C-alpha cells in the first residue's frame, strides 16, 4: 500500500476535467460537443444503464488529451482515446 495526494479538478461548465497523482498518473480530458448539441452544451447521457456510480447520474463524454501512468506495476498512455466524467461521492459508515 502507498499513500499519495490525488488532485481532481472539474470545470464548472463541464468543458474539461483533470486528475493527477504527482509523479504517477496524469489525466486531462476535454468534453465533446457535436453538430446536434446546442451552443455550449456537452455530449451527455442521463441515467446511463449500468453506470459505475449508480442510477440517476449524468455521464459527460470527452476525449483524453493526456492519460498516462507509470505506477504500481502499471504503465499506459491512452492520450487521444475516449473519456467520460460521472459525478460521485464516497462516504463510509458513520
Secondary structure, 3 states (H helix, E strand, C coil): CCCCCCEEEECCCCCEEEEEECCCEEEEEEECCCCCCCCCCCCEEECCCCCCCCCCCEEEEEEEEEEEEEECCEEEECCCCEEEEECCCCCCCC
